[in-house]
Amino acid sequence: MKLATIIISVLALALIVFNLTKVNFDAPFEGDSTIALITILASLCVILMMSILRISKRIEQKVKERQ
C-alpha cells in the first residue's frame, strides 16, 4: 500500500509540472489554461489524500502494536 501511495503521489506531481507548462499566465482563466488549472488543483487534492492515507495507515499500525 505504501508503494502505491508513493507512485500515485509522484504521478500527481508529474501532472502538476506538465500542466504548469500549459497555463497561459497572461490569461489563466481562458481556453486550455482553465483545464490545466483544474487539473493542477485535482492533482494537489490527490497528493493531499495520499498523505492523509499514509498517515492514517501509520496511526493504525501504532495502535495495533500497542494492543
N, C-alpha and C positions, 0 to 999 in steps of 0.2 A: 504494500500500500504506500509506503514511504517513497519508493522509486516512482510509482505512478504519479503521485502528487508533485514530485520534483519535475518530472518530464512535462506534465501539464503546465506547470508554472513557467518553465523555460519556453515552451511553445507560445504561451500567452505573452511573454516578454518579447519574443521574436515578432509576434503580430503587432505589438506596440511600436517597435522600431520600424517595421515595414510601413505601417500606416502613418507614422510621423513624416515619412518621406512623401506621402500622398497629400498631406494637408497643405493647402494654399493659405499661407499666413496673412496674405493681404485681404482675402475674403474667406474666412474659415467656415462660414455657415452657408456657403453656396456650392451647389454641384456635388462633386465627389468628395469634397472636403468634409461635408456633413457625415457621409458614410464612414469616412476614415475616423472622424471624431467619435462617432458612436461605437465603432469597433475598438478604439483605444479605451473608451470607458468600460466596455464589456470585458476587455482583457484585464483591466485593473480590478474589476469585480472578481474575475476568476482567480487572480493571484491572491486577493484577499480571502476568498473562500478556501483556497488550498492551504493558506497559512492557518486559518481557523481549524481546518480539518486536522492538520499536523499537530497543532497544539492540543486539540481535544483528544487525539489518539495518545499523545504523551501523558495527558492527565489520566486517561483511562488506564494506561499501563501502570502509573504510580499508584492508583487506587487498588489495582489487582495485586501489586506487590505487598501492600500493607495488610491485605486480608489473608 
